[in-house]
Amino acid sequence: MKTLRIQKSITGTTLGINMQNVQHRYDQSSTAAVLSIPHWQVKQGDRVFLHGDSGSGKTTLLNLLSGILTPTEGTIELLEQPFSTLSARRRDAFRARHIGVVFQQFNLVPYLSVLKNIQLANYFAAKRDKHIEETANTLLAKLNLPANVLHKPANTLSVGQQQRVVIARALINQPELLLVDEPTSALDASARDAFMDILLNMCENAGASLVFVSHDMSLQRFFSTSIDMHSLCQGKVNASC
Ligand SMILES: Nc1ncnc2c1ncn2[C@@H]1O[C@H](COP(=O)(O)OP(=O)(O)OP(=O)(O)O)[C@@H](O)[C@H]1O
């Protein structure tokens, strides 16, 4: 049972993401920010395709949204709760409970089984699923992974299979916000399209917001909203609600 009570805004719409005057500098003494976003709001449940040139700040933005980085200036609210201003400990707890991340580095524990890797995510969320094996199996089946991989060490799976395990791990806690970075790079075209359908269906059923970063512009057609980093940093992307 989730403890967070998501408030409705005055328009009756819940905001999944609300960034105001956000800037990020890796080097505090530098005058130029690597990322500067005047204003960006994403309605809860929206699915956003984010693209941009190499070095335009996509990874930096995902790291800010997942709380791995905090902005040098400005504020980030998630699910209408303060996020960037939380202490590191409370931000970690918020991430474990409400955010699923699928980043390019899989961060699977290589010698642990697929099930143990998924259980770890559930453990850190502090909302244990008593039927974790059954839930994990259902998720893996939806992602077209055979049930017999569940007890195999993660490092014995193919790269494409590991990508699917990372998705299952990200979804196991039914996050309200899913942050995804280039998840289909190891899949061929037909597996990629099947995977996109599954991912988007899962997000829709859960009412989750999705921020999906990719260089592969052919994936844009799966999304109702597509944003390039240049427009975002120019403040040309308005509130979606
Ligand atoms: N840890 C870091 N320390 C200093 N500068 C960094 C760091 N990470 C990224 N940068 C710089 O910040 C800018 C944005 O980088 P970022 O990785 O966010 O871009 P990106 O759009 O994800 O690029 P790509 O598509 O190549 O992955 C770049 O100029 C990069 O050199």
The ligand as an SDF file (V2000), in Angstrom:
LIG
                    3D

 31 33  0  0  0  0  0  0  0  0999 V2000
   30.3560   14.0650  -14.4380 N   0  0  0  0  0  0  0  0  0  0  0  0
   30.5310   15.1180  -15.2520 C   0  0  0  0  0  0  0  0  0  0  0  0
   31.4320   16.0690  -14.9600 N   0  0  0  0  0  0  0  0  0  0  0  0
   31.6090   17.1510  -15.7540 C   0  0  0  0  0  0  0  0  0  0  0  0
   30.8960   17.3660  -16.8900 N   0  0  0  0  0  0  0  0  0  0  0  0
   29.9880   16.4480  -17.2310 C   0  0  0  0  0  0  0  0  0  0  0  0
   29.7420   15.2810  -16.4450 C   0  0  0  0  0  0  0  0  0  0  0  0
   28.7710   14.5580  -17.0410 N   0  0  0  0  0  0  0  0  0  0  0  0
   28.4330   15.2330  -18.1520 C   0  0  0  0  0  0  0  0  0  0  0  0
   29.1420   16.3690  -18.2750 N   0  0  0  0  0  0  0  0  0  0  0  0
   29.0080   17.3790  -19.3400 C   0  0  0  0  0  0  0  0  0  0  0  0
   27.6570   17.8460  -19.3310 O   0  0  0  0  0  0  0  0  0  0  0  0
   27.1590   18.0090  -20.6660 C   0  0  0  0  0  0  0  0  0  0  0  0
   25.8980   17.1810  -20.8530 C   0  0  0  0  0  0  0  0  0  0  0  0
   26.2520   15.7990  -20.7650 O   0  0  0  0  0  0  0  0  0  0  0  0
   25.1610   14.6340  -20.7720 P   0  0  0  0  0  0  0  0  0  0  0  0
   25.8960   13.3490  -20.5240 O   0  0  0  0  0  0  0  0  0  0  0  0
   24.0710   14.9880  -19.8330 O   0  0  0  0  0  0  0  0  0  0  0  0
   24.6400   14.7130  -22.2710 O   0  0  0  0  0  0  0  0  0  0  0  0
   23.7870   13.6620  -23.1250 P   0  0  0  0  0  0  0  0  0  0  0  0
   22.7710   14.4440  -23.8840 O   0  0  0  0  0  0  0  0  0  0  0  0
   23.2540   12.5810  -22.2270 O   0  0  0  0  0  0  0  0  0  0  0  0
   24.8840   13.0450  -24.0980 O   0  0  0  0  0  0  0  0  0  0  0  0
   24.8970   11.6310  -24.8790 P   0  0  0  0  0  0  0  0  0  0  0  0
   23.7330   11.6330  -25.8320 O   0  0  0  0  0  0  0  0  0  0  0  0
   26.2190   11.6740  -25.5890 O   0  0  0  0  0  0  0  0  0  0  0  0
   24.8240   10.5340  -23.8470 O   0  0  0  0  0  0  0  0  0  0  0  0
   28.3230   17.6050  -21.5860 C   0  0  0  0  0  0  0  0  0  0  0  0
   28.9750   18.7860  -21.9970 O   0  0  0  0  0  0  0  0  0  0  0  0
   29.2300   16.7740  -20.7160 C   0  0  0  0  0  0  0  0  0  0  0  0
   30.5590   16.8960  -21.1200 O   0  0  0  0  0  0  0  0  0  0  0  0
  1  2  1  0
  2  3  1  0
  2  7  2  0
  3  4  2  0
  4  5  1  0
  5  6  2  0
  6  7  1  0
  6 10  1  0
  7  8  1  0
  8  9  2  0
  9 10  1  0
 10 11  1  0
 11 12  1  0
 11 30  1  0
 12 13  1  0
 13 14  1  0
 13 28  1  0
 14 15  1  0
 15 16  1  0
 16 17  2  0
 16 18  1  0
 16 19  1  0
 19 20  1  0
 20 21  2  0
 20 22  1  0
 20 23  1  0
 23 24  1  0
 24 25  2  0
 24 26  1  0
 24 27  1  0
 28 29  1  0
 28 30  1  0
 30 31  1  0
M  END
$$$$
